[in-house]
Amino acid sequence: MDSENPTFPASLQPVAPPVSPVLPKKNNLVVILLSIFLFITLLISAYLFFQVQSLTKQLAQIQVEVQATPIPSPTEASAQEGTANWKTYTNTKYGFTFKYPQDFSLTLTSQNDQGVSFAPGSYKDLDFQNLPIVSFYVYTDFTNGTGHQDFISALEGRGYSGIQNIEIKKFEGFGGTQFTSRDLQAGSGGLNINTVITLKKGILMISLSNSEKGMVDTYYQILSTFRFLN
């Protein structure tokens, strides 16, 4: 029996200690940078969100202001230009007022404030047959229940001929019916532009005689200043 080289059973053989796996070191710098980037991104997102909310409110307010302020059409705007310093005529009996140019002369053409005419220059020098003249006349024998079409048809028996171009018009503050005609009463046979407006005490007709000779723009400016009295 060999005593110098002892043998051991397999179950008693020495076992080497286990070796722990080598784990990669965490890159702390990368984690810190990612955290900072995420924080900045959140701040920017929050700032943009509140900016969008603020702009949305401002746009909504602007839209409300635009809708609340009526913008006149180009025709209305051009008609209203230059009328601020005009003279004012007021008819309290029939309840209306309008403006007319400073250089126009005005005269009553009938009793009881039913008719008035005006044109540039002195009224005594006016040539009714050849000059364009604006006139207002209240027909009291027609009630406010008379339709404009019936009224216009009745004018044919009162010296008006060639009635045509009948058209419903909407002006600022009132509506009317417009038509053209030839005025045989004045003797000129010139082309008249007429606007019919219903009053409480009759029907008002605003006319421009001899319109082919000018003052059409002035006529529409005068119409733009027409108002009912309260």
C-alpha contacts under 8 A as a table, 3 or more apart, distances in Angstrom:
res1	aa1	res2	aa2	distance
2	D	5	N	6.14
2	D	6	P	7.13
3	S	6	P	5.92
8	F	12	L	6.16
8	F	13	Q	6.64
9	P	12	L	5.40
9	P	13	Q	6.78
10	A	13	Q	5.37
27	N	30	V	5.65
27	N	31	V	6.77
28	N	31	V	5.21
28	N	32	I	6.27
29	L	32	I	5.15
29	L	33	L	6.20
30	V	33	L	5.15
30	V	34	L	6.14
31	V	34	L	5.20
31	V	35	S	6.18
32	I	35	S	5.13
32	I	36	I	6.26
33	L	36	I	5.15
33	L	37	F	6.15
34	L	37	F	5.06
34	L	38	L	6.12
35	S	38	L	5.17
35	S	39	F	6.19
36	I	39	F	5.10
36	I	40	I	6.21
37	F	40	I	5.21
37	F	41	T	6.13
38	L	41	T	5.06
38	L	42	L	6.26
39	F	42	L	5.19
39	F	43	L	6.34
40	I	43	L	5.05
40	I	44	I	6.21
41	T	44	I	5.18
41	T	45	S	6.14
42	L	45	S	5.11
42	L	46	A	6.16
43	L	46	A	5.20
43	L	47	Y	6.21
44	I	47	Y	5.08
44	I	48	L	6.14
45	S	48	L	5.19
45	S	49	F	6.07
46	A	49	F	5.08
46	A	50	F	6.37
47	Y	50	F	5.38
47	Y	51	Q	6.21
48	L	51	Q	4.99
48	L	52	V	6.14
49	F	52	V	5.26
49	F	53	Q	6.33
50	F	53	Q	5.03
50	F	54	S	6.16
51	Q	54	S	5.09
51	Q	55	L	6.18
52	V	55	L	5.15
52	V	56	T	6.06
53	Q	56	T	5.14
53	Q	57	K	6.40
54	S	57	K	5.27
54	S	58	Q	6.33
55	L	58	Q	5.02
55	L	59	L	6.11
56	T	59	L	5.20
56	T	60	A	6.20
57	K	60	A	5.11
57	K	61	Q	6.24
58	Q	61	Q	5.11
58	Q	62	I	6.23
59	L	62	I	5.04
59	L	63	Q	6.20
60	A	63	Q	5.15
60	A	64	V	6.32
61	Q	64	V	5.13
61	Q	65	E	6.30
62	I	65	E	5.12
62	I	66	V	6.15
63	Q	66	V	5.09
63	Q	67	Q	6.13
64	V	67	Q	5.18
64	V	68	A	6.10
65	E	68	A	5.07
65	E	69	T	6.27
66	V	69	T	5.33
66	V	70	P	7.53
67	Q	70	P	6.79
72	P	75	T	7.84
72	P	76	E	5.67
72	P	77	A	5.65
73	S	76	E	5.20
73	S	77	A	6.04
74	P	77	A	5.06
74	P	78	S	6.01
75	T	78	S	5.34
75	T	79	A	6.12
76	E	79	A	5.05
76	E	80	Q	6.22
76	E	224	S	7.19
77	A	80	Q	5.31
77	A	81	E	6.48
78	S	81	E	5.38
79	A	217	D	7.32
79	A	218	T	7.98
79	A	220	Y	6.12
79	A	221	Q	4.47
79	A	224	S	6.27
80	Q	83	T	6.02
80	Q	221	Q	5.89
80	Q	224	S	6.19
80	Q	225	T	7.40
81	E	84	A	7.76
81	E	221	Q	7.86
82	G	85	N	7.21
82	G	86	W	8.00
83	T	86	W	5.26
83	T	99	K	7.32
83	T	100	Y	7.76
83	T	101	P	7.43
83	T	221	Q	7.39
83	T	225	T	7.85
85	N	102	Q	7.56
86	W	99	K	5.81
86	W	100	Y	5.50
86	W	101	P	4.87
86	W	102	Q	5.33
87	K	99	K	5.44
87	K	100	Y	5.42
87	K	101	P	6.15
87	K	102	Q	5.76
88	T	97	T	7.14
88	T	98	F	5.84
88	T	99	K	4.36
88	T	100	Y	6.40
89	Y	97	T	5.59
89	Y	98	F	5.52
89	Y	99	K	6.01
89	Y	100	Y	7.57
90	T	95	G	7.90
90	T	96	F	6.14
90	T	97	T	4.22
90	T	98	F	6.66
91	N	94	Y	5.86
91	N	95	G	5.76
91	N	96	F	5.45
91	N	97	T	5.96
91	N	113	D	7.21
92	T	95	G	4.86
92	T	96	F	6.66
92	T	229	L	7.55
93	K	113	D	7.40
94	Y	199	L	7.09
94	Y	200	K	7.33
94	Y	201	K	6.39
95	G	199	L	7.68
95	G	228	F	5.80
95	G	229	L	4.95
95	G	230	N	7.57
96	F	226	F	7.19
96	F	227	R	5.65
96	F	228	F	4.32
96	F	229	L	5.12
97	T	225	T	7.98
97	T	226	F	5.80
97	T	227	R	5.38
97	T	228	F	6.39
97	T	229	L	6.88
98	F	222	I	6.71
98	F	223	L	7.56
98	F	225	T	5.19
98	F	226	F	4.34
98	F	227	R	6.27
99	K	222	I	6.00
99	K	225	T	5.76
99	K	226	F	7.14
100	Y	104	F	6.99
100	Y	222	I	6.00
101	P	104	F	5.49
103	D	120	P	5.75
103	D	121	G	6.43
104	F	118	F	6.11
104	F	119	A	5.00
104	F	120	P	4.18
104	F	121	G	5.81
104	F	122	S	7.68
105	S	118	F	5.39
105	S	119	A	5.82
105	S	120	P	6.15
105	S	121	G	6.00
105	S	122	S	5.70
105	S	123	Y	5.68
106	L	116	V	7.00
106	L	117	S	5.84
106	L	118	F	4.32
106	L	119	A	7.04
106	L	123	Y	6.89
107	T	116	V	5.71
107	T	117	S	5.71
107	T	118	F	6.41
107	T	123	Y	7.14
108	L	111	Q	7.48
108	L	113	D	6.94
108	L	115	G	5.82
108	L	116	V	4.32
108	L	117	S	6.49
109	T	114	Q	7.92
109	T	115	G	5.16
109	T	116	V	5.19
109	T	117	S	6.58
110	S	113	D	6.55
110	S	114	Q	5.91
110	S	115	G	5.13
110	S	116	V	7.23
111	Q	114	Q	6.29
111	Q	115	G	7.46
113	D	116	V	7.41
114	Q	136	F	7.87
114	Q	137	Y	5.49
114	Q	138	V	4.92
114	Q	139	Y	7.43
115	G	135	S	7.22
115	G	136	F	5.46
115	G	137	Y	4.18
115	G	138	V	6.31
116	V	135	S	5.65
116	V	136	F	5.27
116	V	137	Y	6.52
117	S	133	I	6.94
117	S	134	V	5.70
117	S	135	S	4.09
117	S	136	F	6.28
118	F	123	Y	7.26
118	F	133	I	6.17
118	F	134	V	5.63
118	F	135	S	6.43
119	A	123	Y	7.19
119	A	126	L	7.70
119	A	132	P	7.37
119	A	133	I	5.21
119	A	134	V	6.39
120	P	123	Y	7.95
121	G	125	D	7.48
121	G	126	L	7.67
122	S	125	D	5.49
122	S	126	L	6.79
123	Y	126	L	5.19
126	L	131	L	7.12
127	D	130	N	5.59
127	D	131	L	5.59
128	F	131	L	5.75
128	F	132	P	7.64
128	F	133	I	7.17
128	F	186	A	6.81
128	F	188	S	7.94
129	Q	186	A	6.10
129	Q	187	G	6.23
129	Q	188	S	4.67
129	Q	190	G	7.93
129	Q	210	N	7.86
130	N	188	S	6.71
130	N	210	N	6.70
131	L	209	S	7.65
131	L	210	N	6.28
131	L	213	K	7.05
132	P	208	L	6.43
132	P	209	S	5.14
132	P	210	N	4.69
132	P	211	S	5.71
132	P	213	K	6.18
132	P	214	G	6.39
132	P	215	M	6.59
133	I	208	L	5.61
133	I	209	S	5.36
133	I	210	N	7.23
134	V	206	I	7.23
134	V	207	S	5.63
134	V	208	L	4.54
134	V	209	S	6.56
134	V	219	Y	7.02
135	S	206	I	5.74
135	S	207	S	5.32
135	S	208	L	6.60
136	F	204	L	6.91
136	F	205	M	5.88
136	F	206	I	4.61
136	F	207	S	6.58
137	Y	204	L	5.65
137	Y	205	M	5.48
137	Y	206	I	6.65
138	V	202	G	6.35
138	V	203	I	5.59
138	V	204	L	4.35
138	V	205	M	6.46
139	Y	142	F	6.04
139	Y	202	G	5.57
139	Y	203	I	5.20
139	Y	204	L	6.20
139	Y	205	M	7.78
140	T	143	T	6.92
140	T	201	K	6.30
140	T	202	G	4.44
140	T	203	I	6.62
141	D	202	G	6.77
142	F	145	G	7.93
142	F	146	T	6.24
142	F	151	F	7.65
142	F	202	G	5.31
142	F	203	I	6.28
143	T	146	T	5.56
143	T	200	K	7.78
143	T	201	K	6.55
143	T	202	G	4.96
143	T	203	I	7.06
144	N	147	G	7.91
144	N	198	T	5.84
144	N	199	L	6.12
144	N	200	K	5.81
144	N	201	K	6.58
144	N	202	G	5.44
144	N	203	I	6.58
146	T	150	D	6.69
146	T	151	F	6.71
147	G	150	D	5.30
147	G	151	F	6.28
148	H	151	F	4.97
148	H	152	I	6.10
148	H	177	T	6.70
148	H	196	V	6.95
149	Q	152	I	5.17
149	Q	153	S	6.19
150	D	153	S	5.13
150	D	154	A	6.27
151	F	154	A	5.14
151	F	155	L	6.55
152	I	155	L	5.21
152	I	156	E	7.33
153	S	156	E	5.87
154	A	157	G	5.91
154	A	158	R	7.28
155	L	158	R	4.96
155	L	159	G	6.98
155	L	160	Y	5.83
156	E	159	G	6.14
156	E	160	Y	4.88
156	E	161	S	5.71
156	E	163	I	7.73
157	G	160	Y	6.95
159	G	183	D	6.31
159	G	184	L	5.29
159	G	185	Q	5.27
160	Y	163	I	7.23
160	Y	181	S	6.34
160	Y	182	R	5.73
160	Y	183	D	4.99
160	Y	184	L	5.97
160	Y	185	Q	7.41
161	S	181	S	5.79
161	S	182	R	5.11
161	S	183	D	6.62
161	S	184	L	7.12
162	G	180	T	7.66
162	G	181	S	5.09
162	G	182	R	5.59
163	I	166	I	7.79
163	I	179	F	6.82
163	I	180	T	5.68
163	I	181	S	4.39
163	I	182	R	7.09
164	Q	179	F	5.93
164	Q	180	T	5.53
164	Q	181	S	6.50
165	N	178	Q	7.65
165	N	179	F	5.13
165	N	180	T	5.98
166	I	177	T	6.94
166	I	178	Q	5.65
166	I	179	F	4.31
166	I	180	T	7.20
167	E	177	T	5.67
167	E	178	Q	5.20
167	E	179	F	6.28
168	I	175	G	7.61
168	I	176	G	5.98
168	I	177	T	4.32
168	I	178	Q	6.09
169	K	175	G	5.89
169	K	176	G	5.24
169	K	177	T	5.54
169	K	178	Q	6.46
170	K	174	F	6.45
170	K	175	G	4.51
170	K	176	G	6.36
171	F	174	F	5.39
171	F	175	G	5.63
171	F	176	G	7.55
171	F	223	L	7.84
171	F	224	S	6.93
172	E	175	G	7.87
172	E	224	S	6.73
173	G	227	R	6.88
174	F	227	R	7.78
175	G	197	I	6.96
176	G	195	T	6.31
176	G	196	V	5.36
176	G	197	I	4.92
176	G	198	T	7.55
177	T	195	T	5.63
177	T	196	V	5.12
177	T	197	I	6.98
178	Q	193	I	7.34
178	Q	194	N	5.53
178	Q	195	T	4.38
178	Q	196	V	6.24
179	F	193	I	6.17
179	F	194	N	5.41
179	F	195	T	6.68
180	T	191	L	6.79
180	T	192	N	5.43
180	T	193	I	4.74
180	T	194	N	5.95
181	S	191	L	5.87
181	S	192	N	5.18
181	S	193	I	6.81
181	S	194	N	7.62
182	R	189	G	5.12
182	R	190	G	5.63
182	R	191	L	5.09
182	R	192	N	5.91
183	D	186	A	6.07
183	D	187	G	7.12
183	D	188	S	7.00
183	D	189	G	5.10
183	D	190	G	6.34
183	D	191	L	7.19
183	D	192	N	6.79
183	D	209	S	7.68
184	L	187	G	5.08
184	L	188	S	6.59
184	L	189	G	5.17
185	Q	188	S	7.99
186	A	189	G	7.25
188	S	210	N	7.86
190	G	209	S	6.49
190	G	210	N	4.54
190	G	211	S	7.27
190	G	212	E	7.54
191	L	209	S	6.28
191	L	210	N	5.15
191	L	211	S	5.73
191	L	212	E	6.48
192	N	207	S	6.44
192	N	208	L	5.40
192	N	209	S	4.45
192	N	210	N	5.85
192	N	211	S	5.84
193	I	207	S	5.54
193	I	208	L	5.17
193	I	209	S	6.74
193	I	211	S	6.75
194	N	205	M	6.51
194	N	206	I	5.63
194	N	207	S	4.32
194	N	208	L	6.53
195	T	205	M	5.56
195	T	206	I	5.13
195	T	207	S	6.38
196	V	203	I	6.96
196	V	204	L	5.81
196	V	205	M	4.55
196	V	206	I	6.54
197	I	203	I	5.91
197	I	204	L	5.14
197	I	205	M	6.32
198	T	202	G	6.53
198	T	203	I	4.67
198	T	204	L	6.16
199	L	202	G	5.20
199	L	203	I	5.40
199	L	204	L	6.57
208	L	211	S	5.89
208	L	216	V	7.61
208	L	219	Y	6.75
210	N	213	K	5.77
210	N	214	G	7.64
211	S	214	G	5.49
211	S	215	M	6.69
211	S	216	V	6.22
215	M	218	T	5.06
215	M	219	Y	6.09
216	V	219	Y	5.03
216	V	220	Y	6.52
217	D	220	Y	5.31
217	D	221	Q	6.25
218	T	221	Q	4.92
218	T	222	I	6.18
219	Y	222	I	5.18
219	Y	223	L	6.35
220	Y	223	L	4.90
220	Y	224	S	6.19
221	Q	224	S	5.06
221	Q	225	T	6.74
222	I	225	T	5.36
222	I	226	F	6.70
223	L	226	F	5.24
